[in-house]
Amino acid sequence: MVKKIVIGAVITAFALGGCASMTETQKGTAKGAAIGAGIGAVVGVIAGKGKGAAIGAVVGGAAGAIAGNVWSKKMEAQKKEMEQATEGTGVVVTQTEDNQLKLEIPSDISFAVGSAQIDSNFKQVLDTFTTGLVKNPSANVTIIGHTDSTGSDAVNNPLSLKRASSVRDYLVTKGVSASRFVTEGHGSREPLVANDTVANKAKNRRVEIFVAEPAPAEAAVQN
């Protein structure tokens, strides 16, 4: 029975990880939940002689879902710093459901239309952001570039990646290790709003930055 539970959890984790409709962060959370459920069920079998499997699966699944990242005092401090630094700029700073710090930077302070060159106002935001990363060296960063629907994928996909790479390169010049970054370009595939007006297109041209502090293997606790 134990073997069947473990195999089932692994198969479920891989199946969820390959779901095209899920974001990368959702996939990670789903994998954690599935594997956590499997491990919890095994513990339940051992401790309860079979009767505790269901309870163990529920508890393990809940723990697995949040084990991917931890929202520490350092993360909370960085969130507050970024909220203060970006007040009035249009930058949206939030905590995601899977405990990542998310910065959504609109086009009017980041990049000109068709350009991957960082605006001077954006550099000021990134300078403050760098301070938080230096204080929390265990955190990893994912930078995603987006465009509006103007132009073809052949233009938009590489442009969105160049924008993400420009942000990474700037942060590296400020002393943050390049190994901490993942960059992605999503082109025009994930619009916030319909690309039917100039204002809406501006909203869709954006950069998203995610900061994640992986939870220690032994426990996902706030430090």
N, C-alpha and C positions, 0 to 999 in steps of 0.2 A: 504493500500500500504506500509506503514512504517513497519508494522509487517512482510510482505512478504520479504522486503529487509533485515531486521535483520535476519530472519530465514535463508534466502538464504546465507547470509554471514557466519553464524555459520556453516551451513552444508558444505559450500565450505572449510572453515578453517579446519574442521575435516577431510574432504576427502583428502586435501593436506597434512595434518599432518600424514596421514597413508600411503602415497605413498612410497613404498619400494625402489624405485630407487633414492630417494632424501636423502642427508645427513641430519643430525640433524640441522645444521645451515641453510640449505636451507629450511627445513620444517618450522623453526621458522620465517624466512623471508616471506615465502608464507602465513603462517597463519596471520602474521601482515598485509600483503597486503590485504588479503581477508576481514578481520574484519575491517580494516581501510576503505576499499571501502564501506562496508555496513554502517558504521557510517557516512562517508562523504555523502553518498546518502541520509540518513535520514536528515542530516542537510540541504542538498540541497532542499529536499521536503518541509521542514518547512520554510526555508528562501525564496525559490522561488515559493512557492505554487505549487509544482509539477514539474515546468519547470527546476529547478536547480538540479534535482536528478542525471542526467548523469554527469554533471560537478562535483558535490560533490563526486560521486563515484570515478572519476579519481583522484581528489586531495586527497581524503581520502586514496585511495589505495597506492598512492605514499608515503604519510606520514606514513602509516602503515608499509610499506616495510622497512623503515629505523628506525622505532621507537624502534626496539628491542634493539639495542646497540648504544652507542654514542662514537665517536672518540674524546676524550677530549685532552687537553694539556698534561695531565698526561700520557695518552696512547701514544701520540706522543713522549714524553720524554723517556718513557720506550723503545719504538721501537729504538730510536737513541742510547740509552745506550746499548741495546742488540746487535745492529749492530756493535758498537765499540768493545764490549767485545768478540764477536764471529768472528771478522774479521780473515780470514785465516783458520778457523777451519772446514769449510764446513757446518756450521749451516746456514740455510736459514731463514731470518727474513722478514716477509711481513705483510701488512695490507690486510685483506680479504675484499670481496665485502660487507659483512654485518658488517663491522667495528669491526673485532676482530684482535688482534695481534696474529700472528701465528709464532711459532718456529718449524722448522723441523730439528730434530737432527739425523744425520747419525749414523750408527752403529759403525764406526771406532773411535768415541769419546764417545760413550754412554755405550754399553754393548758388552761383548764378545759373541761369538756364543754359543747359548744354555743357556746363563746366564741372570739373572735378577739383578746382582750386578752392581751398578753404577761405572763406570770408574772414576778415579781421575780427568781426564781432564774435564769430564762432570760435576763433582762437582763444578769446578771453574765457569763454565757457570751458573749453578743453583744458586750459591752464588750471582752473579750479578743480576740474575732474581729475587731473593728474595727481593733485595733492591727495585726494582720497585713495587713489590706487596705490600710491607710495605707502600710505599708512596701513593698507590692507594687502600685503604682498601675496596672500594665498588666493585672492580673488582672480577669476578669469573673465575675459571680456569678449563678447561677440558683437560685431559691428555689421549692420545690415543696411545697404543702400537701396533706395527706391526711386523710381521715376514716374512721370505721368505717362499717358498713353500716346503722346505726340511722338511720331517716329516709329520705326519697326523694332522688333526684338533684337535685330542685329546691331542696332544702335543703343537701345536702352539697357540691355543686359550688361554689356561691358562698361557702360557709363556708370551704372549703379554700383558695380564692383569697384570701379576706379574711385568713386566717392568714398566707399567704405575703406579702401586701401589708403586713401589720402588721410583719413582720420587716424588710422593706425600708425601710419608713418610719422605723423605729427607728434603723436603721443610717445612714440619711440624716441624721437629727438629730445623729448623732455625727461628721458631716463627710465621709461617703463619698458620692460623686456618684451621683445617681439614674440617670444614663446607664449605669452599670456593671451594672445589675440587669435580670434577666428574672424575672418571677413567673408561676407556673402553679398552677392548682388542679386536682388529679386526683380529687377527691371520694373515693369508696370503690372506685374501679376497680382499684387496685393494692395489695391487702392483703398484708401480710407473712405472716400466718397466717389461719386460718379465723376468721370472726367468730362463734364459737360459745360463747365465755365472756366474762365481764367483763374478765378479764386479757388475753385475746387482742384484744378490741376496743380496749383501751388501747394495745396495741402498734401497732395499725393507725392510731390517731390520732397523727400525727406530722408533723414538718416535716423536709424534706431540703434541705440547702444544698450546692451544688456550686460550687467555685472553679476556674476554668480560666485558665491563662496561655497565650495563643496563642503558638505558635512563630513566630519571625521568618520572614519570607518566604524569606530566603536560606538558612536552615539551622535544623533543629530540634536545637539543641545545648544542653547544660546550661551555665548561666552561673554 
